[in-house]
């Protein structure tokens, strides 16, 4: 089962990083459920900005920890690299 490391942008412009094994469901939970992250509950709606896929939870947790240590500017650069790679 794949795991996803993701960055979402909250309505107040802040960024939140997390992991999940079902990214679509997790974004839905962040936006609608009381069981979403406490941080995002008051910052809805959230929008998925970035994601990476990993084969194991261990690898995803390590990458999440690494991304969380990045500055906001570094996270925005990471997001912009993904966006520029997806342009045709």
VMD Tcl script that builds the backbone (N, CA, C; Angstrom):
set m [mol new atoms 264]
animate dup $m
set s [atomselect $m all]
$s set {name element resname resid chain x y z} {
  {N N UNK 1 A 0.842 -1.164 0.000}
  {CA C UNK 1 A 0.000 0.000 0.000}
  {C C UNK 1 A 0.898 1.242 0.000}
  {N N UNK 2 A 0.681 2.135 -0.936}
  {CA C UNK 2 A 1.510 3.343 -0.983}
  {C C UNK 2 A 1.122 4.343 0.104}
  {N N UNK 3 A 2.094 5.139 0.483}
  {CA C UNK 3 A 1.875 6.248 1.416}
  {C C UNK 3 A 2.225 7.544 0.716}
  {N N UNK 4 A 1.525 8.587 1.076}
  {CA C UNK 4 A 1.716 9.889 0.457}
  {C C UNK 4 A 2.172 10.897 1.500}
  {N N UNK 5 A 3.168 11.678 1.142}
  {CA C UNK 5 A 3.561 12.846 1.920}
  {C C UNK 5 A 2.970 14.019 1.155}
  {N N UNK 6 A 2.290 14.908 1.859}
  {CA C UNK 6 A 1.601 15.978 1.152}
  {C C UNK 6 A 1.778 17.317 1.852}
  {N N UNK 7 A 1.621 18.363 1.070}
  {CA C UNK 7 A 1.590 19.727 1.598}
  {C C UNK 7 A 0.276 20.337 1.134}
  {N N UNK 8 A -0.469 20.891 2.084}
  {CA C UNK 8 A -1.700 21.589 1.747}
  {C C UNK 8 A -1.554 23.060 2.117}
  {N N UNK 9 A -2.263 23.878 1.374}
  {CA C UNK 9 A -2.297 25.305 1.674}
  {C C UNK 9 A -3.637 25.594 2.343}
  {N N UNK 10 A -3.572 26.224 3.512}
  {CA C UNK 10 A -4.774 26.561 4.260}
  {C C UNK 10 A -5.333 27.902 3.788}
  {N N UNK 11 A -6.565 28.177 4.154}
  {CA C UNK 11 A -7.232 29.411 3.721}
  {C C UNK 11 A -6.519 30.666 4.196}
  {N N UNK 12 A -5.742 30.568 5.272}
  {CA C UNK 12 A -4.993 31.730 5.758}
  {C C UNK 12 A -3.604 31.841 5.129}
  {N N UNK 13 A -3.323 30.949 4.162}
  {CA C UNK 13 A -2.049 30.991 3.444}
  {C C UNK 13 A -0.949 30.150 4.061}
  {N N UNK 14 A -1.189 29.582 5.239}
  {CA C UNK 14 A -0.168 28.743 5.861}
  {C C UNK 14 A -0.113 27.384 5.172}
  {N N UNK 15 A 1.008 26.679 5.379}
  {CA C UNK 15 A 1.215 25.367 4.787}
  {C C UNK 15 A 1.218 24.310 5.879}
  {N N UNK 16 A 0.657 23.151 5.576}
  {CA C UNK 16 A 0.597 22.034 6.514}
  {C C UNK 16 A 1.118 20.800 5.790}
  {N N UNK 17 A 1.993 20.045 6.440}
  {CA C UNK 17 A 2.568 18.832 5.864}
  {C C UNK 17 A 2.108 17.622 6.652}
  {N N UNK 18 A 1.747 16.550 5.946}
  {CA C UNK 18 A 1.311 15.332 6.613}
  {C C UNK 18 A 1.553 14.110 5.749}
  {N N UNK 19 A 1.162 12.944 6.271}
  {CA C UNK 19 A 1.226 11.698 5.503}
  {C C UNK 19 A -0.122 10.997 5.591}
  {N N UNK 20 A -0.382 10.155 4.601}
  {CA C UNK 20 A -1.616 9.375 4.567}
  {C C UNK 20 A -1.449 8.218 3.596}
  {N N UNK 21 A -2.349 7.259 3.664}
  {CA C UNK 21 A -2.362 6.193 2.663}
  {C C UNK 21 A -3.538 6.373 1.692}
  {N N UNK 22 A -4.341 7.414 1.897}
  {CA C UNK 22 A -5.451 7.733 0.983}
  {C C UNK 22 A -5.562 9.256 0.910}
  {N N UNK 23 A -4.894 9.828 -0.045}
  {CA C UNK 23 A -4.761 11.288 -0.094}
  {C C UNK 23 A -6.085 11.995 -0.353}
  {N N UNK 24 A -6.917 11.453 -1.223}
  {CA C UNK 24 A -8.200 12.104 -1.507}
  {C C UNK 24 A -9.087 12.124 -0.268}
  {N N UNK 25 A -9.132 11.010 0.435}
  {CA C UNK 25 A -9.931 10.927 1.658}
  {C C UNK 25 A -9.369 11.869 2.719}
  {N N UNK 26 A -8.058 11.950 2.823}
  {CA C UNK 26 A -7.442 12.797 3.850}
  {C C UNK 26 A -7.734 14.284 3.617}
  {N N UNK 27 A -7.692 14.718 2.361}
  {CA C UNK 27 A -8.012 16.106 2.052}
  {C C UNK 27 A -9.482 16.380 2.394}
  {N N UNK 28 A -10.348 15.436 2.072}
  {CA C UNK 28 A -11.761 15.564 2.420}
  {C C UNK 28 A -11.936 15.691 3.933}
  {N N UNK 29 A -11.227 14.872 4.682}
  {CA C UNK 29 A -11.301 14.916 6.150}
  {C C UNK 29 A -10.800 16.269 6.656}
  {N N UNK 30 A -9.693 16.756 6.093}
  {CA C UNK 30 A -9.186 18.075 6.504}
  {C C UNK 30 A -10.250 19.151 6.283}
  {N N UNK 31 A -11.017 19.031 5.220}
  {CA C UNK 31 A -11.985 20.063 4.869}
  {C C UNK 31 A -13.355 19.922 5.522}
  {N N UNK 32 A -13.702 18.739 5.998}
  {CA C UNK 32 A -15.074 18.534 6.451}
  {C C UNK 32 A -15.241 17.923 7.835}
  {N N UNK 33 A -14.284 17.184 8.293}
  {CA C UNK 33 A -14.489 16.369 9.492}
  {C C UNK 33 A -13.896 16.990 10.751}
  {N N UNK 34 A -14.468 16.623 11.873}
  {CA C UNK 34 A -13.913 17.032 13.166}
  {C C UNK 34 A -12.680 16.202 13.507}
  {N N UNK 35 A -12.456 15.110 12.772}
  {CA C UNK 35 A -11.306 14.252 13.048}
  {C C UNK 35 A -10.085 14.634 12.222}
  {N N UNK 36 A -10.179 15.703 11.457}
  {CA C UNK 36 A -9.016 16.201 10.720}
  {C C UNK 36 A -8.011 16.792 11.688}
  {N N UNK 37 A -6.903 17.239 11.184}
  {CA C UNK 37 A -5.885 17.834 12.040}
  {C C UNK 37 A -6.428 19.078 12.738}
  {N N UNK 38 A -6.093 19.212 13.987}
  {CA C UNK 38 A -6.549 20.360 14.777}
  {C C UNK 38 A -6.082 21.668 14.122}
  {N N UNK 39 A -4.879 21.657 13.566}
  {CA C UNK 39 A -4.324 22.861 12.948}
  {C C UNK 39 A -5.178 23.344 11.779}
  {N N UNK 40 A -5.657 22.416 10.958}
  {CA C UNK 40 A -6.395 22.811 9.755}
  {C C UNK 40 A -7.883 23.063 10.008}
  {N N UNK 41 A -8.392 22.625 11.140}
  {CA C UNK 41 A -9.828 22.746 11.412}
  {C C UNK 41 A -10.325 24.187 11.342}
  {N N UNK 42 A -9.520 25.123 11.785}
  {CA C UNK 42 A -9.933 26.530 11.765}
  {C C UNK 42 A -9.383 27.275 10.548}
  {N N UNK 43 A -8.772 26.535 9.618}
  {CA C UNK 43 A -8.146 27.155 8.454}
  {C C UNK 43 A -8.687 26.588 7.138}
  {N N UNK 44 A -9.933 26.207 7.143}
  {CA C UNK 44 A -10.570 25.635 5.963}
  {C C UNK 44 A -11.044 26.722 5.019}
  {N N UNK 45 A -11.130 26.412 3.744}
  {CA C UNK 45 A -10.785 25.148 3.105}
  {C C UNK 45 A -9.278 25.035 2.882}
  {N N UNK 46 A -8.826 23.795 2.746}
  {CA C UNK 46 A -7.431 23.534 2.416}
  {C C UNK 46 A -7.368 23.018 0.989}
  {N N UNK 47 A -6.234 23.263 0.334}
  {CA C UNK 47 A -6.045 22.839 -1.055}
  {C C UNK 47 A -4.725 22.083 -1.157}
  {N N UNK 48 A -4.771 20.916 -1.759}
  {CA C UNK 48 A -3.557 20.132 -1.966}
  {C C UNK 48 A -2.622 20.888 -2.898}
  {N N UNK 49 A -1.379 21.072 -2.473}
  {CA C UNK 49 A -0.383 21.782 -3.263}
  {C C UNK 49 A 0.711 20.855 -3.787}
  {N N UNK 50 A 0.984 19.764 -3.052}
  {CA C UNK 50 A 2.150 18.940 -3.367}
  {C C UNK 50 A 1.973 17.565 -2.758}
  {N N UNK 51 A 2.459 16.542 -3.447}
  {CA C UNK 51 A 2.477 15.204 -2.856}
  {C C UNK 51 A 3.584 14.362 -3.475}
  {N N UNK 52 A 4.060 13.435 -2.696}
  {CA C UNK 52 A 5.048 12.443 -3.121}
  {C C UNK 52 A 4.536 11.079 -2.668}
  {N N UNK 53 A 4.893 10.031 -3.391}
  {CA C UNK 53 A 4.444 8.679 -3.069}
  {C C UNK 53 A 5.619 7.830 -2.602}
  {N N UNK 54 A 5.384 7.045 -1.558}
  {CA C UNK 54 A 6.410 6.152 -1.012}
  {C C UNK 54 A 5.833 4.761 -0.821}
  {N N UNK 55 A 6.691 3.757 -0.929}
  {CA C UNK 55 A 6.249 2.369 -0.807}
  {C C UNK 55 A 6.007 1.941 0.630}
  {N N UNK 56 A 6.686 2.591 1.574}
  {CA C UNK 56 A 6.525 2.195 2.971}
  {C C UNK 56 A 6.195 3.403 3.849}
  {N N UNK 57 A 5.544 3.134 4.945}
  {CA C UNK 57 A 5.209 4.186 5.898}
  {C C UNK 57 A 6.476 4.789 6.492}
  {N N UNK 58 A 7.466 3.952 6.723}
  {CA C UNK 58 A 8.726 4.415 7.300}
  {C C UNK 58 A 9.389 5.475 6.422}
  {N N UNK 59 A 9.455 5.210 5.118}
  {CA C UNK 59 A 10.050 6.185 4.199}
  {C C UNK 59 A 9.232 7.471 4.160}
  {N N UNK 60 A 7.916 7.337 4.173}
  {CA C UNK 60 A 7.050 8.516 4.146}
  {C C UNK 60 A 7.228 9.350 5.411}
  {N N UNK 61 A 7.332 8.706 6.562}
  {CA C UNK 61 A 7.532 9.432 7.817}
  {C C UNK 61 A 8.857 10.181 7.829}
  {N N UNK 62 A 9.890 9.554 7.282}
  {CA C UNK 62 A 11.200 10.217 7.208}
  {C C UNK 62 A 11.135 11.447 6.306}
  {N N UNK 63 A 10.470 11.305 5.167}
  {CA C UNK 63 A 10.353 12.435 4.246}
  {C C UNK 63 A 9.487 13.547 4.852}
  {N N UNK 64 A 8.414 13.174 5.531}
  {CA C UNK 64 A 7.568 14.160 6.189}
  {C C UNK 64 A 8.390 14.968 7.195}
  {N N UNK 65 A 9.197 14.280 7.998}
  {CA C UNK 65 A 10.026 14.959 8.992}
  {C C UNK 65 A 10.993 15.921 8.307}
  {N N UNK 66 A 11.560 15.492 7.183}
  {CA C UNK 66 A 12.480 16.352 6.443}
  {C C UNK 66 A 11.776 17.598 5.914}
  {N N UNK 67 A 10.608 17.411 5.327}
  {CA C UNK 67 A 9.862 18.552 4.767}
  {C C UNK 67 A 9.437 19.511 5.882}
  {N N UNK 68 A 9.035 18.980 7.019}
  {CA C UNK 68 A 8.602 19.835 8.123}
  {C C UNK 68 A 9.735 20.731 8.631}
  {N N UNK 69 A 10.971 20.316 8.427}
  {CA C UNK 69 A 12.120 21.122 8.851}
  {C C UNK 69 A 12.452 22.228 7.851}
  {N N UNK 70 A 11.888 22.150 6.649}
  {CA C UNK 70 A 12.149 23.171 5.646}
  {C C UNK 70 A 11.493 24.490 6.035}
  {N N UNK 71 A 12.072 25.575 5.562}
  {CA C UNK 71 A 11.441 26.871 5.763}
  {C C UNK 71 A 10.246 26.986 4.824}
  {N N UNK 72 A 9.399 27.963 5.068}
  {CA C UNK 72 A 8.258 28.205 4.174}
  {C C UNK 72 A 8.750 28.454 2.750}
  {N N UNK 73 A 9.790 29.235 2.609}
  {CA C UNK 73 A 10.337 29.545 1.285}
  {C C UNK 73 A 10.798 28.271 0.580}
  {N N UNK 74 A 11.466 27.386 1.297}
  {CA C UNK 74 A 11.925 26.128 0.708}
  {C C UNK 74 A 10.747 25.240 0.300}
  {N N UNK 75 A 9.690 25.240 1.104}
  {CA C UNK 75 A 8.500 24.456 0.757}
  {C C UNK 75 A 7.846 25.018 -0.502}
  {N N UNK 76 A 7.781 26.337 -0.619}
  {CA C UNK 76 A 7.200 26.955 -1.816}
  {C C UNK 76 A 8.030 26.646 -3.061}
  {N N UNK 77 A 9.350 26.586 -2.912}
  {CA C UNK 77 A 10.216 26.200 -4.033}
  {C C UNK 77 A 9.927 24.756 -4.434}
  {N N UNK 78 A 9.776 23.871 -3.461}
  {CA C UNK 78 A 9.448 22.464 -3.725}
  {C C UNK 78 A 8.133 22.363 -4.490}
  {N N UNK 79 A 7.131 23.116 -4.051}
  {CA C UNK 79 A 5.820 23.126 -4.715}
  {C C UNK 79 A 5.956 23.659 -6.135}
  {N N UNK 80 A 6.710 24.731 -6.312}
  {CA C UNK 80 A 6.845 25.351 -7.655}
  {C C UNK 80 A 7.594 24.425 -8.608}
  {N N UNK 81 A 8.541 23.636 -8.110}
  {CA C UNK 81 A 9.251 22.672 -8.969}
  {C C UNK 81 A 8.286 21.627 -9.493}
  {N N UNK 82 A 7.378 21.169 -8.648}
  {CA C UNK 82 A 6.381 20.191 -9.083}
  {C C UNK 82 A 5.489 20.804 -10.145}
  {N N UNK 83 A 5.044 22.038 -9.907}
  {CA C UNK 83 A 4.177 22.714 -10.869}
  {C C UNK 83 A 4.863 22.903 -12.215}
  {N N UNK 84 A 6.140 23.264 -12.204}
  {CA C UNK 84 A 6.851 23.479 -13.473}
  {C C UNK 84 A 7.121 22.166 -14.184}
  {N N UNK 85 A 7.267 21.070 -13.437}
  {CA C UNK 85 A 7.464 19.752 -14.060}
  {C C UNK 85 A 6.179 19.230 -14.703}
  {N N UNK 86 A 5.027 19.692 -14.228}
  {CA C UNK 86 A 3.753 19.206 -14.740}
  {C C UNK 86 A 3.240 20.017 -15.923}
  {N N UNK 87 A 3.936 21.085 -16.280}
  {CA C UNK 87 A 3.512 21.882 -17.419}
  {C C UNK 87 A 3.993 21.245 -18.706}
  {N N UNK 88 A 3.170 21.316 -19.728}
  {CA C UNK 88 A 3.510 20.710 -21.026}
  {C C UNK 88 A 3.989 21.790 -21.968}
}
mol reanalyze $m
mol bondsrecalc $m
mol representation Tube
mol addrep $m
